[in-house]
Amino acid sequence: MRQPTDDQRRKAAEFRALHAGPHPFVVPNPWDAGSARLLTGMGFAALATTGAGCAYSLGRPDGRNRTGREEVLENARAVAAATHLPVTADLESGFGDTPEEVAETIRLAAATGLVGGSVEDSTGRPEDPVRPLEEAVERVAAAVAAARELDLPFTVTARAENFFQGRPDLDDTIRRLRAYEEAGADVLYAPALPDAEAVRAVCSAVERPVNVLMGGALRLSVADLGALGVRRISVGSAMSRAAFGALHRAAREILDHGTFTFGADAIPYAELNTLLDGADPEPAP
């Protein structure tokens, strides 16, 4: 297994420290090397991959385990190599049926240059989308144990998927997050919380930093989220879907109207070149 470099250790420590800062921070979610480089040049402190965005970049719908571990880790490797920023990854449900396989996913993720990763309690089965709590806790504990064996402070995020999977049970979500906290997770995450009160309830119920997903129906600012107790904010697949939305609108304009006004909203050629050129990864010492 590849040993972490001093540069990766530095990134891991910086990423962990961001969770203890005075204000919440945003980790935008690039879906490939180009989007990672653009976001790096804009001044963010860290990046996170997106499983859905990775699937879309491969021409596939998201969900139901359609993207394999090797493909997700190769995408994460490309993102991590494209930036000098810390990168954490969406590792879906850990890519395995057993806790041991989840632990191996954490070890393989660290070997790509990542400094963190999330493990969710979903199954990928529409008829039974959320794992039993005991099983989910075992998997989080295995991820944490594997991370603690690494020679860097790899940040494990545990995700409770109830709301994201159409099960709007706040009490069970909190129960799960508390159990994952007890299992050692560094960050807790319940995507698709419906409102500010649910966010506040989650943040008040646990001691570890909480990540909240934005970019959907929830209309709260960074300042709003900070006041509710949130430490980290991600946008999941929203940026990749926004990019696909722009592409779709441009194609529809051409097909339906035979016009090309969409170009007025594109980043100018020279500006995009400059943004990407200014985001070169810093060389490792």
C-alpha positions as CSV (number, residue, x, y, z in Angstrom):
1,M,0.0,0.0,0.0
2,R,1.3,3.4,-1.0
3,Q,2.6,5.4,2.0
4,P,1.3,9.0,2.4
5,T,3.7,11.8,1.4
6,D,4.5,14.8,3.7
7,D,2.3,16.9,1.3
8,Q,-0.7,14.5,1.8
9,R,-0.2,14.6,5.6
10,R,-0.2,18.4,5.5
11,K,-3.4,18.4,3.5
12,A,-5.0,16.0,6.0
13,A,-4.1,18.1,8.9
14,E,-5.3,21.3,7.2
15,F,-8.6,19.6,6.3
16,R,-9.1,18.4,9.9
17,A,-8.3,21.9,11.3
18,L,-11.0,23.5,9.0
19,H,-13.7,21.7,11.0
20,A,-12.5,23.5,14.2
21,G,-12.4,27.0,12.7
22,P,-14.5,29.9,13.8
23,H,-16.9,29.7,10.8
24,P,-18.4,27.0,8.6
25,F,-16.5,26.3,5.4
26,V,-17.8,25.2,2.0
27,V,-16.4,22.2,0.2
28,P,-17.6,22.4,-3.4
29,N,-17.9,19.2,-5.4
30,P,-16.0,19.0,-8.7
31,W,-16.7,16.0,-10.9
32,D,-13.4,15.8,-12.8
33,A,-9.9,17.3,-13.0
34,G,-11.0,20.4,-15.0
35,S,-13.8,21.4,-12.6
36,A,-11.4,20.7,-9.7
37,R,-8.8,23.1,-11.2
38,L,-11.3,25.8,-11.8
39,L,-12.6,25.6,-8.2
40,T,-9.1,25.6,-6.8
41,G,-8.3,28.8,-8.6
42,M,-11.3,30.5,-7.1
43,G,-10.2,30.4,-3.5
44,F,-11.9,27.5,-1.8
45,A,-10.1,25.8,1.1
46,A,-10.9,22.2,0.2
47,L,-12.8,20.1,-2.3
48,A,-15.0,17.0,-2.2
49,T,-15.8,14.6,-5.0
50,T,-19.4,13.7,-5.9
51,G,-20.5,10.1,-6.7
52,A,-23.4,11.3,-8.8
53,G,-21.1,13.8,-10.7
54,C,-18.6,11.0,-11.3
55,A,-21.4,8.8,-12.7
56,Y,-22.7,11.6,-15.0
57,S,-19.2,12.2,-16.3
58,L,-19.1,8.5,-17.3
59,G,-22.4,8.8,-19.1
60,R,-24.4,6.9,-16.5
61,P,-27.3,7.7,-14.1
62,D,-26.5,7.8,-10.4
63,G,-27.6,5.2,-8.0
64,R,-28.1,1.4,-7.6
65,N,-24.3,0.8,-7.4
66,R,-23.8,1.5,-11.1
67,T,-20.4,2.9,-10.6
68,G,-17.7,0.7,-9.1
69,R,-15.0,1.3,-6.6
70,E,-12.2,1.4,-9.1
71,E,-14.0,4.0,-11.2
72,V,-14.9,6.2,-8.2
73,L,-11.3,6.0,-6.9
74,E,-9.8,6.8,-10.3
75,N,-12.1,9.8,-10.5
76,A,-10.9,10.8,-6.9
77,R,-7.3,10.3,-7.9
78,A,-7.7,12.7,-10.9
79,V,-9.4,15.3,-8.7
80,A,-6.7,15.1,-6.0
81,A,-3.9,15.3,-8.6
82,A,-5.4,18.4,-10.1
83,T,-5.3,20.5,-7.0
84,H,-3.1,21.5,-4.1
85,L,-6.1,21.6,-1.8
86,P,-7.2,18.8,0.5
87,V,-9.8,16.5,-1.1
88,T,-12.3,14.3,0.6
89,A,-14.4,11.8,-1.4
90,D,-17.9,10.4,-1.7
91,L,-17.2,6.7,-1.1
92,E,-20.9,5.8,-1.3
93,S,-21.7,2.9,1.0
94,G,-18.1,1.7,1.1
95,F,-18.2,-0.6,-2.0
96,G,-18.6,-3.9,-0.2
97,D,-20.9,-6.3,1.6
98,T,-18.8,-6.6,4.7
99,P,-17.1,-4.2,7.1
100,E,-13.7,-5.6,6.0
101,E,-14.4,-4.5,2.4
102,V,-15.4,-1.0,3.7
103,A,-12.1,-0.8,5.6
104,E,-10.2,-1.8,2.4
105,T,-12.0,1.1,0.6
106,I,-10.7,3.5,3.1
107,R,-7.1,2.2,2.7
108,L,-7.4,2.4,-1.1
109,A,-8.9,5.9,-0.9
110,A,-5.9,7.2,1.1
111,A,-3.6,5.6,-1.5
112,T,-5.1,7.9,-4.2
113,G,-4.1,11.1,-2.3
114,L,-7.4,11.7,-0.6
115,V,-7.5,13.0,3.0
116,G,-11.0,12.0,3.9
117,G,-14.0,10.1,2.7
118,S,-17.7,9.5,3.5
119,V,-19.5,6.2,4.1
120,E,-23.3,6.1,3.9
121,D,-25.8,3.7,5.3
122,S,-27.7,3.2,2.1
123,T,-27.9,-0.2,0.4
124,G,-28.5,0.7,-3.3
125,R,-31.7,-1.5,-3.1
126,P,-34.9,0.4,-3.9
127,E,-37.0,-2.0,-1.9
128,D,-34.8,-1.7,1.2
129,P,-32.7,1.5,0.8
130,V,-31.3,2.0,4.4
131,R,-29.2,-0.6,6.3
132,P,-30.2,-1.8,9.8
133,L,-28.6,0.4,12.4
134,E,-26.4,-2.3,13.9
135,E,-25.0,-3.3,10.4
136,A,-24.4,0.4,9.5
137,V,-22.6,1.0,12.8
138,E,-20.2,-1.9,12.2
139,R,-19.4,-0.5,8.8
140,V,-18.6,3.0,10.1
141,A,-16.5,1.4,12.9
142,A,-14.5,-0.5,10.3
143,A,-13.9,2.6,8.3
144,V,-12.8,4.5,11.4
145,A,-10.5,1.7,12.4
146,A,-8.9,1.6,9.0
147,A,-8.4,5.3,9.0
148,R,-6.7,5.3,12.4
149,E,-4.2,2.8,11.1
150,L,-3.1,5.2,8.4
151,D,-0.1,7.5,8.8
152,L,-2.1,10.6,8.5
153,P,-5.3,12.1,10.1
154,F,-7.8,10.7,7.5
155,T,-11.2,12.2,8.2
156,V,-14.1,9.8,8.1
157,T,-17.6,11.2,7.5
158,A,-20.6,9.0,8.3
159,R,-23.8,9.7,6.4
160,A,-27.4,8.9,7.5
161,E,-29.4,8.6,4.4
162,N,-33.0,8.5,5.6
163,F,-34.2,11.8,4.1
164,F,-32.2,11.3,0.9
165,Q,-33.8,7.9,0.5
166,G,-37.4,9.2,1.0
167,R,-37.6,8.3,4.7
168,P,-38.2,11.6,6.5
169,D,-37.6,10.3,10.0
170,L,-35.7,12.9,12.0
171,D,-35.6,10.9,15.2
172,D,-34.1,7.9,13.5
173,T,-31.7,10.1,11.6
174,I,-30.4,11.6,14.9
175,R,-30.3,8.1,16.5
176,R,-28.1,6.9,13.6
177,L,-25.8,9.9,13.7
178,R,-25.3,9.5,17.5
179,A,-24.4,5.9,16.9
180,Y,-21.9,6.8,14.2
181,E,-20.4,9.4,16.5
182,E,-20.0,6.7,19.1
183,A,-18.4,4.5,16.5
184,G,-15.7,7.2,16.0
185,A,-16.8,9.1,12.9
186,D,-15.0,12.5,12.7
187,V,-17.9,14.3,10.8
188,L,-21.6,13.5,10.7
189,Y,-23.8,14.1,7.7
190,A,-27.5,13.7,6.9
191,P,-28.2,14.8,3.3
192,A,-31.5,16.3,2.3
193,L,-32.6,17.7,5.7
194,P,-35.8,19.6,4.9
195,D,-35.5,22.8,6.9
196,A,-33.6,25.0,9.4
197,E,-35.2,23.3,12.4
198,A,-34.1,19.9,11.3
199,V,-30.6,21.2,10.7
200,R,-30.5,22.8,14.2
201,A,-31.9,19.6,15.8
202,V,-29.1,17.5,14.2
203,C,-26.3,19.9,15.1
204,S,-27.6,20.1,18.7
205,A,-27.9,16.3,19.1
206,V,-24.2,15.5,18.4
207,E,-20.8,16.7,19.5
208,R,-18.9,16.1,16.2
209,P,-18.9,18.5,13.3
210,V,-21.9,18.3,11.0
211,N,-21.9,18.6,7.2
212,V,-25.0,19.9,5.5
213,L,-25.9,19.5,1.8
214,M,-26.9,22.6,-0.1
215,G,-27.8,23.4,-3.7
216,G,-31.3,21.9,-3.6
217,A,-34.6,23.1,-2.1
218,L,-33.1,24.3,1.2
219,R,-32.6,28.0,1.1
220,L,-30.0,28.9,3.7
221,S,-26.8,31.0,3.5
222,V,-23.4,30.1,4.9
223,A,-24.1,32.6,7.7
224,D,-27.5,31.0,8.4
225,L,-26.0,27.5,8.5
226,G,-23.3,28.7,10.9
227,A,-25.8,30.1,13.3
228,L,-27.5,26.7,13.3
229,G,-24.3,24.9,14.3
230,V,-23.1,23.6,10.9
231,R,-19.3,23.3,10.5
232,R,-19.1,22.1,6.8
233,I,-21.2,22.7,3.7
234,S,-21.1,20.7,0.5
235,V,-23.2,20.9,-2.7
236,G,-23.1,17.3,-3.8
237,S,-24.0,16.9,-7.5
238,A,-25.6,20.4,-7.8
239,M,-22.6,22.0,-9.6
240,S,-22.3,19.1,-12.1
241,R,-26.1,19.2,-12.7
242,A,-25.9,23.0,-13.2
243,A,-23.2,22.4,-15.8
244,F,-25.3,19.7,-17.5
245,G,-28.3,22.1,-17.3
246,A,-26.4,24.8,-19.2
247,L,-25.3,22.2,-21.8
248,H,-28.9,21.0,-22.2
249,R,-30.3,24.5,-22.6
250,A,-27.6,25.3,-25.2
251,A,-28.5,22.2,-27.2
252,R,-32.2,22.8,-26.9
253,E,-31.7,26.4,-28.2
254,I,-29.8,25.1,-31.3
255,L,-32.3,22.3,-32.0
256,D,-35.5,24.3,-31.3
257,H,-34.6,27.7,-32.5
258,G,-31.5,27.4,-34.6
259,T,-29.8,30.2,-32.6
260,F,-26.7,30.4,-30.5
261,T,-27.2,33.0,-27.9
262,F,-26.1,30.6,-25.2
263,G,-22.5,31.6,-25.9
264,A,-23.1,34.9,-24.2
265,D,-23.3,33.1,-20.8
266,A,-20.1,31.0,-21.4
267,I,-16.9,31.8,-19.6
268,P,-14.7,33.7,-22.1
269,Y,-12.1,31.5,-23.7
270,A,-9.1,33.5,-22.4
271,E,-10.6,33.8,-18.9
272,L,-11.1,30.0,-18.6
273,N,-7.6,29.4,-19.8
274,T,-6.3,31.8,-17.2
275,L,-8.4,30.3,-14.4
276,L,-7.1,26.8,-15.2
277,D,-3.5,27.9,-15.7
278,G,-3.6,29.7,-12.3
279,A,-4.7,26.5,-10.5
280,D,-1.7,24.4,-11.0
281,P,-1.1,22.0,-8.1
282,E,1.7,23.1,-5.8
283,P,4.6,20.7,-6.1
284,A,5.2,18.5,-3.1
285,P,8.2,19.6,-1.0
